[in-house]
Amino acid sequence: MARIVQKFGGTSVRDIERIKSVARRVKREVDAGHEVAVVVSAMAGTTNQLVDWVGETSRLHDAREYDVVVASGEQVTAGLLALALQDLGVNARSWLGWQIPIKTDGVHGKARIDSIKTAEIERRFKEGQVAVVAGFQGFGPDNRITTLGRGGSDTSAVALAAALGAERCDIFTDVDGVYTTDPRIVAKARKLDKITYEEMLEMASQGAKVLQTRSVELAMNHGVRVQVLSSFSDAPGTLVVDEDEIVEKQVVSGIAYSRDEAKITLLRVADRPGVAATIFGPLADNAINVDMIVQNVSEDGRTTDLTFTLAKSDLARAVKVLEEHRAELGFAALKPDPNVVKISVIGVGMRSHAGVAKKMFRTLADKGINIQVISTSEIKVSVLIAEEYTELALRALHTAYDLDAA
């Protein structure tokens, strides 16, 4: 007998028929003798509708009431799935965040989990009961409902798996695993049998939409084995595991990309100590996160040109903030560019193999693709290129690193 946490995303519970299909999948695990907790998202489209209603009702809304409204989508799904399981003869009940309880901090809209008490769920496991848990929610220090941010049901599932000491956390979604790159762009993309936490974390943070970043961090910190698989087929998925579980590590495991990138270049900034802090301070004060940064000496040799990237959604706000501080910052011109994409080559094998970056740069050069910004980490090389070259770059790099399916 194993203890398993299963998580089903919005597309997996889109309507009643799919909820009944999920119930049949859960019943298979119960019939196999396993103890099962199920974490559910809201039905596809529900959270967006709830958020829209909040915005229509109150433009400057109370974040605590926002959480009350948007958390209701998962409550509906949990109740419906419990009913569907009961209809199949499975002993099941729904749990909301405050009933378990899942305690969080008080940051409404993007709360972080402090603790999960599992004693009552574990007692009911012994009675053969399935716990159907509303994801995405908990309650804060003031006993008000909190939500964990978009994609937070993944975090709920991994956190519950850690608290329960589950053997595995299965994340069911609309894809059947983690691929070497986006199979919609690269037809020869391969599904990976296993991927390390670190690689998955890099892929998630660099644009891959399979798992939410916080859930991967949580899994890595608590050693929770995560499996990504499809709700719509019985095909094997991808296991996200510790590096020690992978015997032969690939130099490059995957190539991620993010279209949610924009670039700002400040021309002829004064070349003096503290100028970077002066520039990025106002951005930080306005909660604008900066990613890749490159600094070059200007043509006159006395000033510097500074280029950095940020989320495309923050571009207009960042330009406004910088223009408001123009006199203080002393730059000659500001050039925003939303038409860029970040491509990242990722693999734990980079630690022991040289030449990964060289191959990336050579491959792009051979295709006539100009690199605008470069950043690296121990297991990742990222470059910024013009958005129009996204598909060409992905296909060329996928082939260059021998990732194409046979």
VOVO-91408 format. One record per residue (C-alpha): residue number from 1; z, x, y. Coordinates in steps of 0.2 Angstrom, whole numbers. Layout:
N
<i: NUM&Z: Z&X: X&Y: Y>
...
END
This chain:
406
<i: 1&Z: 0&X: 0&Y: 0>
<i: 2&Z: -5&X: 6&Y: 17>
<i: 3&Z: 0&X: 1&Y: 35>
<i: 4&Z: -15&X: -2&Y: 45>
<i: 5&Z: -18&X: -7&Y: 63>
<i: 6&Z: -35&X: -15&Y: 67>
<i: 7&Z: -42&X: -18&Y: 84>
<i: 8&Z: -56&X: -30&Y: 88>
<i: 9&Z: -65&X: -29&Y: 105>
<i: 10&Z: -72&X: -43&Y: 116>
<i: 11&Z: -89&X: -43&Y: 107>
<i: 12&Z: -81&X: -44&Y: 90>
<i: 13&Z: -71&X: -60&Y: 96>
<i: 14&Z: -85&X: -67&Y: 107>
<i: 15&Z: -84&X: -85&Y: 100>
<i: 16&Z: -75&X: -95&Y: 86>
<i: 17&Z: -88&X: -90&Y: 73>
<i: 18&Z: -85&X: -72&Y: 76>
<i: 19&Z: -66&X: -75&Y: 77>
<i: 20&Z: -67&X: -83&Y: 59>
<i: 21&Z: -77&X: -68&Y: 53>
<i: 22&Z: -64&X: -56&Y: 60>
<i: 23&Z: -51&X: -67&Y: 50>
<i: 24&Z: -60&X: -64&Y: 34>
<i: 25&Z: -61&X: -45&Y: 37>
<i: 26&Z: -42&X: -45&Y: 40>
<i: 27&Z: -39&X: -55&Y: 24>
<i: 28&Z: -48&X: -42&Y: 14>
<i: 29&Z: -35&X: -29&Y: 19>
<i: 30&Z: -21&X: -41&Y: 16>
<i: 31&Z: -28&X: -45&Y: -1>
<i: 32&Z: -29&X: -26&Y: -5>
<i: 33&Z: -10&X: -26&Y: -2>
<i: 34&Z: -9&X: -18&Y: 15>
<i: 35&Z: 3&X: -22&Y: 29>
<i: 36&Z: -9&X: -26&Y: 44>
<i: 37&Z: -6&X: -28&Y: 63>
<i: 38&Z: -21&X: -34&Y: 72>
<i: 39&Z: -24&X: -31&Y: 91>
<i: 40&Z: -37&X: -41&Y: 100>
<i: 41&Z: -46&X: -41&Y: 117>
<i: 42&Z: -51&X: -56&Y: 127>
<i: 43&Z: -67&X: -65&Y: 121>
<i: 44&Z: -82&X: -56&Y: 129>
<i: 45&Z: -84&X: -61&Y: 147>
<i: 46&Z: -67&X: -69&Y: 149>
<i: 47&Z: -59&X: -55&Y: 158>
<i: 48&Z: -73&X: -54&Y: 171>
<i: 49&Z: -72&X: -72&Y: 174>
<i: 50&Z: -53&X: -72&Y: 176>
<i: 51&Z: -55&X: -57&Y: 188>
<i: 52&Z: -68&X: -67&Y: 198>
<i: 53&Z: -57&X: -82&Y: 199>
<i: 54&Z: -43&X: -71&Y: 206>
<i: 55&Z: -55&X: -64&Y: 219>
<i: 56&Z: -61&X: -81&Y: 224>
<i: 57&Z: -43&X: -88&Y: 226>
<i: 58&Z: -36&X: -73&Y: 236>
<i: 59&Z: -45&X: -58&Y: 243>
<i: 60&Z: -29&X: -48&Y: 246>
<i: 61&Z: -20&X: -54&Y: 230>
<i: 62&Z: -3&X: -50&Y: 223>
<i: 63&Z: -5&X: -38&Y: 209>
<i: 64&Z: 9&X: -46&Y: 199>
<i: 65&Z: 0&X: -63&Y: 199>
<i: 66&Z: -17&X: -54&Y: 195>
<i: 67&Z: -9&X: -47&Y: 179>
<i: 68&Z: -3&X: -65&Y: 174>
<i: 69&Z: -20&X: -72&Y: 176>
<i: 70&Z: -30&X: -58&Y: 168>
<i: 71&Z: -18&X: -56&Y: 153>
<i: 72&Z: -21&X: -74&Y: 148>
<i: 73&Z: -38&X: -70&Y: 140>
<i: 74&Z: -30&X: -59&Y: 126>
<i: 75&Z: -16&X: -73&Y: 123>
<i: 76&Z: -30&X: -86&Y: 119>
<i: 77&Z: -39&X: -74&Y: 107>
<i: 78&Z: -22&X: -69&Y: 98>
<i: 79&Z: -18&X: -88&Y: 95>
<i: 80&Z: -35&X: -92&Y: 89>
<i: 81&Z: -36&X: -78&Y: 77>
<i: 82&Z: -18&X: -82&Y: 70>
<i: 83&Z: -25&X: -100&Y: 67>
<i: 84&Z: -40&X: -94&Y: 59>
<i: 85&Z: -30&X: -83&Y: 47>
<i: 86&Z: -18&X: -97&Y: 43>
<i: 87&Z: -33&X: -108&Y: 39>
<i: 88&Z: -38&X: -94&Y: 26>
<i: 89&Z: -20&X: -95&Y: 18>
<i: 90&Z: -14&X: -79&Y: 27>
<i: 91&Z: 3&X: -79&Y: 34>
<i: 92&Z: 0&X: -74&Y: 52>
<i: 93&Z: 8&X: -76&Y: 69>
<i: 94&Z: 3&X: -71&Y: 87>
<i: 95&Z: 13&X: -59&Y: 98>
<i: 96&Z: 12&X: -57&Y: 116>
<i: 97&Z: 17&X: -40&Y: 124>
<i: 98&Z: 34&X: -47&Y: 130>
<i: 99&Z: 38&X: -54&Y: 113>
<i: 100&Z: 37&X: -37&Y: 103>
<i: 101&Z: 42&X: -30&Y: 116>
<i: 102&Z: 30&X: -18&Y: 124>
<i: 103&Z: 38&X: -11&Y: 139>
<i: 104&Z: 28&X: -2&Y: 153>
<i: 105&Z: 31&X: 5&Y: 170>
<i: 106&Z: 29&X: -6&Y: 185>
<i: 107&Z: 11&X: -1&Y: 190>
<i: 108&Z: 3&X: -18&Y: 189>
<i: 109&Z: -16&X: -18&Y: 185>
<i: 110&Z: -15&X: 0&Y: 176>
<i: 111&Z: 3&X: 1&Y: 169>
<i: 112&Z: 7&X: 14&Y: 156>
<i: 113&Z: 17&X: 11&Y: 140>
<i: 114&Z: 35&X: 17&Y: 140>
<i: 115&Z: 41&X: 10&Y: 123>
<i: 116&Z: 37&X: -2&Y: 109>
<i: 117&Z: 50&X: -10&Y: 98>
<i: 118&Z: 43&X: -14&Y: 81>
<i: 119&Z: 59&X: -19&Y: 71>
<i: 120&Z: 54&X: -37&Y: 70>
<i: 121&Z: 36&X: -35&Y: 66>
<i: 122&Z: 41&X: -23&Y: 52>
<i: 123&Z: 54&X: -35&Y: 45>
<i: 124&Z: 40&X: -48&Y: 44>
<i: 125&Z: 28&X: -36&Y: 36>
<i: 126&Z: 40&X: -37&Y: 21>
<i: 127&Z: 37&X: -56&Y: 21>
<i: 128&Z: 19&X: -53&Y: 20>
<i: 129&Z: 15&X: -58&Y: 38>
<i: 130&Z: 1&X: -52&Y: 48>
<i: 131&Z: 5&X: -48&Y: 66>
<i: 132&Z: -9&X: -53&Y: 78>
<i: 133&Z: -5&X: -44&Y: 95>
<i: 134&Z: -13&X: -48&Y: 112>
<i: 135&Z: -19&X: -31&Y: 118>
<i: 136&Z: -20&X: -25&Y: 136>
<i: 137&Z: -3&X: -31&Y: 141>
<i: 138&Z: 16&X: -28&Y: 141>
<i: 139&Z: 30&X: -31&Y: 153>
<i: 140&Z: 37&X: -20&Y: 167>
<i: 141&Z: 55&X: -16&Y: 173>
<i: 142&Z: 55&X: -32&Y: 183>
<i: 143&Z: 51&X: -43&Y: 168>
<i: 144&Z: 34&X: -47&Y: 175>
<i: 145&Z: 18&X: -46&Y: 164>
<i: 146&Z: 9&X: -30&Y: 166>
<i: 147&Z: -9&X: -25&Y: 161>
<i: 148&Z: -15&X: -8&Y: 156>
<i: 149&Z: -31&X: -7&Y: 165>
<i: 150&Z: -49&X: -11&Y: 159>
<i: 151&Z: -51&X: -5&Y: 141>
<i: 152&Z: -32&X: -6&Y: 138>
<i: 153&Z: -33&X: -15&Y: 122>
<i: 154&Z: -38&X: 2&Y: 114>
<i: 155&Z: -23&X: 10&Y: 121>
<i: 156&Z: -12&X: -5&Y: 115>
<i: 157&Z: -19&X: -3&Y: 97>
<i: 158&Z: -16&X: 16&Y: 96>
<i: 159&Z: 1&X: 15&Y: 104>
<i: 160&Z: 6&X: 1&Y: 91>
<i: 161&Z: -1&X: 12&Y: 77>
<i: 162&Z: 10&X: 26&Y: 83>
<i: 163&Z: 26&X: 15&Y: 84>
<i: 164&Z: 23&X: 8&Y: 67>
<i: 165&Z: 19&X: 25&Y: 59>
<i: 166&Z: 2&X: 17&Y: 53>
<i: 167&Z: -9&X: 27&Y: 41>
<i: 168&Z: -24&X: 23&Y: 52>
<i: 169&Z: -30&X: 13&Y: 67>
<i: 170&Z: -47&X: 5&Y: 65>
<i: 171&Z: -56&X: 1&Y: 81>
<i: 172&Z: -69&X: -12&Y: 78>
<i: 173&Z: -83&X: -13&Y: 91>
<i: 174&Z: -102&X: -17&Y: 92>
<i: 175&Z: -107&X: 1&Y: 87>
<i: 176&Z: -104&X: 8&Y: 69>
<i: 177&Z: -97&X: 25&Y: 74>
<i: 178&Z: -98&X: 40&Y: 86>
<i: 179&Z: -115&X: 47&Y: 87>
<i: 180&Z: -121&X: 64&Y: 92>
<i: 181&Z: -128&X: 56&Y: 108>
<i: 182&Z: -134&X: 39&Y: 114>
<i: 183&Z: -145&X: 32&Y: 100>
<i: 184&Z: -153&X: 20&Y: 112>
<i: 185&Z: -161&X: 35&Y: 121>
<i: 186&Z: -162&X: 48&Y: 107>
<i: 187&Z: -169&X: 40&Y: 91>
<i: 188&Z: -164&X: 55&Y: 81>
<i: 189&Z: -146&X: 54&Y: 85>
<i: 190&Z: -134&X: 55&Y: 70>
<i: 191&Z: -118&X: 46&Y: 66>
<i: 192&Z: -103&X: 58&Y: 64>
<i: 193&Z: -92&X: 57&Y: 49>
<i: 194&Z: -78&X: 65&Y: 58>
<i: 195&Z: -74&X: 71&Y: 76>
<i: 196&Z: -59&X: 80&Y: 83>
<i: 197&Z: -48&X: 72&Y: 96>
<i: 198&Z: -52&X: 85&Y: 109>
<i: 199&Z: -71&X: 82&Y: 106>
<i: 200&Z: -69&X: 63&Y: 107>
<i: 201&Z: -58&X: 65&Y: 123>
<i: 202&Z: -72&X: 75&Y: 131>
<i: 203&Z: -85&X: 63&Y: 126>
<i: 204&Z: -75&X: 48&Y: 132>
<i: 205&Z: -72&X: 56&Y: 149>
<i: 206&Z: -89&X: 62&Y: 151>
<i: 207&Z: -97&X: 45&Y: 149>
<i: 208&Z: -97&X: 40&Y: 131>
<i: 209&Z: -91&X: 22&Y: 130>
<i: 210&Z: -85&X: 21&Y: 112>
<i: 211&Z: -67&X: 23&Y: 115>
<i: 212&Z: -56&X: 22&Y: 131>
<i: 213&Z: -50&X: 39&Y: 137>
<i: 214&Z: -31&X: 35&Y: 137>
<i: 215&Z: -32&X: 29&Y: 119>
<i: 216&Z: -39&X: 45&Y: 113>
<i: 217&Z: -26&X: 55&Y: 123>
<i: 218&Z: -12&X: 44&Y: 115>
<i: 219&Z: -20&X: 46&Y: 97>
<i: 220&Z: -20&X: 65&Y: 99>
<i: 221&Z: -2&X: 66&Y: 106>
<i: 222&Z: 5&X: 56&Y: 92>
<i: 223&Z: -7&X: 61&Y: 78>
<i: 224&Z: -14&X: 44&Y: 75>
<i: 225&Z: -30&X: 44&Y: 64>
<i: 226&Z: -42&X: 33&Y: 72>
<i: 227&Z: -58&X: 26&Y: 64>
<i: 228&Z: -72&X: 18&Y: 74>
<i: 229&Z: -83&X: 6&Y: 65>
<i: 230&Z: -93&X: -10&Y: 67>
<i: 231&Z: -87&X: -28&Y: 66>
<i: 232&Z: -104&X: -33&Y: 61>
<i: 233&Z: -107&X: -22&Y: 45>
<i: 234&Z: -97&X: -14&Y: 31>
<i: 235&Z: -105&X: 3&Y: 35>
<i: 236&Z: -93&X: 18&Y: 35>
<i: 237&Z: -87&X: 23&Y: 53>
<i: 238&Z: -82&X: 39&Y: 61>
<i: 239&Z: -64&X: 46&Y: 59>
<i: 240&Z: -56&X: 54&Y: 75>
<i: 241&Z: -44&X: 67&Y: 68>
<i: 242&Z: -35&X: 83&Y: 71>
<i: 243&Z: -46&X: 99&Y: 71>
<i: 244&Z: -37&X: 105&Y: 55>
<i: 245&Z: -45&X: 90&Y: 45>
<i: 246&Z: -63&X: 96&Y: 49>
<i: 247&Z: -67&X: 111&Y: 37>
<i: 248&Z: -83&X: 117&Y: 45>
<i: 249&Z: -84&X: 114&Y: 63>
<i: 250&Z: -100&X: 112&Y: 72>
<i: 251&Z: -104&X: 123&Y: 87>
<i: 252&Z: -110&X: 108&Y: 96>
<i: 253&Z: -105&X: 90&Y: 90>
<i: 254&Z: -112&X: 79&Y: 103>
<i: 255&Z: -120&X: 77&Y: 120>
<i: 256&Z: -113&X: 65&Y: 133>
<i: 257&Z: -120&X: 59&Y: 149>
<i: 258&Z: -113&X: 49&Y: 164>
<i: 259&Z: -124&X: 40&Y: 176>
<i: 260&Z: -108&X: 35&Y: 186>
<i: 261&Z: -110&X: 51&Y: 197>
<i: 262&Z: -114&X: 55&Y: 215>
<i: 263&Z: -115&X: 71&Y: 224>
<i: 264&Z: -110&X: 76&Y: 242>
<i: 265&Z: -115&X: 92&Y: 251>
<i: 266&Z: -106&X: 98&Y: 267>
<i: 267&Z: -117&X: 110&Y: 276>
<i: 268&Z: -111&X: 125&Y: 286>
<i: 269&Z: -92&X: 123&Y: 284>
<i: 270&Z: -81&X: 136&Y: 292>
<i: 271&Z: -78&X: 150&Y: 279>
<i: 272&Z: -59&X: 152&Y: 282>
<i: 273&Z: -43&X: 151&Y: 271>
<i: 274&Z: -37&X: 133&Y: 268>
<i: 275&Z: -54&X: 124&Y: 272>
<i: 276&Z: -55&X: 117&Y: 254>
<i: 277&Z: -38&X: 109&Y: 256>
<i: 278&Z: -43&X: 102&Y: 273>
<i: 279&Z: -58&X: 94&Y: 265>
<i: 280&Z: -51&X: 87&Y: 249>
<i: 281&Z: -34&X: 82&Y: 256>
<i: 282&Z: -41&X: 66&Y: 265>
<i: 283&Z: -51&X: 61&Y: 250>
<i: 284&Z: -35&X: 63&Y: 239>
<i: 285&Z: -26&X: 52&Y: 252>
<i: 286&Z: -39&X: 39&Y: 249>
<i: 287&Z: -38&X: 39&Y: 230>
<i: 288&Z: -55&X: 47&Y: 229>
<i: 289&Z: -56&X: 58&Y: 213>
<i: 290&Z: -67&X: 74&Y: 214>
<i: 291&Z: -75&X: 81&Y: 199>
<i: 292&Z: -87&X: 96&Y: 199>
<i: 293&Z: -86&X: 108&Y: 214>
<i: 294&Z: -98&X: 122&Y: 219>
<i: 295&Z: -97&X: 133&Y: 235>
<i: 296&Z: -111&X: 144&Y: 242>
<i: 297&Z: -112&X: 155&Y: 257>
<i: 298&Z: -124&X: 147&Y: 270>
<i: 299&Z: -140&X: 155&Y: 277>
<i: 300&Z: -131&X: 162&Y: 292>
<i: 301&Z: -119&X: 171&Y: 281>
<i: 302&Z: -104&X: 166&Y: 292>
<i: 303&Z: -101&X: 148&Y: 285>
<i: 304&Z: -101&X: 140&Y: 268>
<i: 305&Z: -110&X: 125&Y: 260>
<i: 306&Z: -99&X: 115&Y: 249>
<i: 307&Z: -105&X: 103&Y: 235>
<i: 308&Z: -94&X: 91&Y: 224>
<i: 309&Z: -96&X: 76&Y: 213>
<i: 310&Z: -87&X: 60&Y: 213>
<i: 311&Z: -89&X: 42&Y: 205>
<i: 312&Z: -104&X: 33&Y: 212>
<i: 313&Z: -93&X: 18&Y: 217>
<i: 314&Z: -83&X: 30&Y: 228>
<i: 315&Z: -98&X: 37&Y: 237>
<i: 316&Z: -99&X: 26&Y: 253>
<i: 317&Z: -80&X: 27&Y: 255>
<i: 318&Z: -80&X: 46&Y: 253>
<i: 319&Z: -94&X: 47&Y: 266>
<i: 320&Z: -84&X: 36&Y: 278>
<i: 321&Z: -68&X: 46&Y: 276>
<i: 322&Z: -77&X: 63&Y: 279>
<i: 323&Z: -86&X: 57&Y: 294>
<i: 324&Z: -70&X: 51&Y: 301>
<i: 325&Z: -63&X: 69&Y: 299>
<i: 326&Z: -79&X: 78&Y: 305>
<i: 327&Z: -71&X: 86&Y: 320>
<i: 328&Z: -56&X: 92&Y: 311>
<i: 329&Z: -67&X: 98&Y: 296>
<i: 330&Z: -81&X: 106&Y: 306>
<i: 331&Z: -96&X: 104&Y: 295>
<i: 332&Z: -113&X: 103&Y: 303>
<i: 333&Z: -121&X: 90&Y: 291>
<i: 334&Z: -116&X: 79&Y: 276>
<i: 335&Z: -129&X: 75&Y: 263>
<i: 336&Z: -125&X: 61&Y: 250>
<i: 337&Z: -135&X: 59&Y: 234>
<i: 338&Z: -132&X: 45&Y: 222>
<i: 339&Z: -147&X: 49&Y: 211>
<i: 340&Z: -139&X: 62&Y: 199>
<i: 341&Z: -132&X: 62&Y: 181>
<i: 342&Z: -120&X: 73&Y: 173>
<i: 343&Z: -125&X: 80&Y: 155>
<i: 344&Z: -111&X: 88&Y: 144>
<i: 345&Z: -113&X: 98&Y: 129>
<i: 346&Z: -97&X: 97&Y: 118>
<i: 347&Z: -90&X: 105&Y: 103>
<i: 348&Z: -74&X: 114&Y: 97>
<i: 349&Z: -86&X: 127&Y: 89>
<i: 350&Z: -89&X: 134&Y: 106>
<i: 351&Z: -72&X: 143&Y: 105>
<i: 352&Z: -79&X: 155&Y: 92>
<i: 353&Z: -98&X: 156&Y: 97>
<i: 354&Z: -106&X: 164&Y: 112>
<i: 355&Z: -123&X: 158&Y: 120>
<i: 356&Z: -120&X: 139&Y: 120>
<i: 357&Z: -122&X: 138&Y: 139>
<i: 358&Z: -136&X: 150&Y: 139>
<i: 359&Z: -146&X: 139&Y: 127>
<i: 360&Z: -142&X: 124&Y: 138>
<i: 361&Z: -148&X: 132&Y: 154>
<i: 362&Z: -164&X: 139&Y: 145>
<i: 363&Z: -168&X: 122&Y: 137>
<i: 364&Z: -167&X: 113&Y: 154>
<i: 365&Z: -177&X: 127&Y: 163>
<i: 366&Z: -191&X: 126&Y: 150>
<i: 367&Z: -193&X: 107&Y: 154>
<i: 368&Z: -193&X: 111&Y: 173>
<i: 369&Z: -176&X: 103&Y: 176>
<i: 370&Z: -166&X: 110&Y: 190>
<i: 371&Z: -147&X: 112&Y: 188>
<i: 372&Z: -138&X: 107&Y: 204>
<i: 373&Z: -119&X: 110&Y: 198>
<i: 374&Z: -111&X: 118&Y: 183>
<i: 375&Z: -94&X: 116&Y: 176>
<i: 376&Z: -86&X: 122&Y: 160>
<i: 377&Z: -71&X: 120&Y: 149>
<i: 378&Z: -66&X: 128&Y: 132>
<i: 379&Z: -76&X: 116&Y: 122>
<i: 380&Z: -88&X: 109&Y: 135>
<i: 381&Z: -102&X: 114&Y: 147>
<i: 382&Z: -107&X: 101&Y: 160>
<i: 383&Z: -122&X: 101&Y: 172>
<i: 384&Z: -128&X: 90&Y: 186>
<i: 385&Z: -146&X: 86&Y: 187>
<i: 386&Z: -158&X: 73&Y: 195>
<i: 387&Z: -156&X: 56&Y: 187>
<i: 388&Z: -174&X: 54&Y: 183>
<i: 389&Z: -173&X: 68&Y: 170>
<i: 390&Z: -159&X: 60&Y: 160>
<i: 391&Z: -169&X: 55&Y: 145>
<i: 392&Z: -179&X: 71&Y: 144>
<i: 393&Z: -164&X: 82&Y: 146>
<i: 394&Z: -154&X: 73&Y: 132>
<i: 395&Z: -169&X: 73&Y: 119>
<i: 396&Z: -172&X: 92&Y: 123>
<i: 397&Z: -154&X: 97&Y: 121>
<i: 398&Z: -151&X: 86&Y: 106>
<i: 399&Z: -166&X: 96&Y: 97>
<i: 400&Z: -161&X: 113&Y: 104>
<i: 401&Z: -143&X: 112&Y: 96>
<i: 402&Z: -150&X: 106&Y: 79>
<i: 403&Z: -142&X: 89&Y: 81>
<i: 404&Z: -158&X: 79&Y: 76>
<i: 405&Z: -157&X: 68&Y: 61>
<i: 406&Z: -167&X: 74&Y: 46>
END
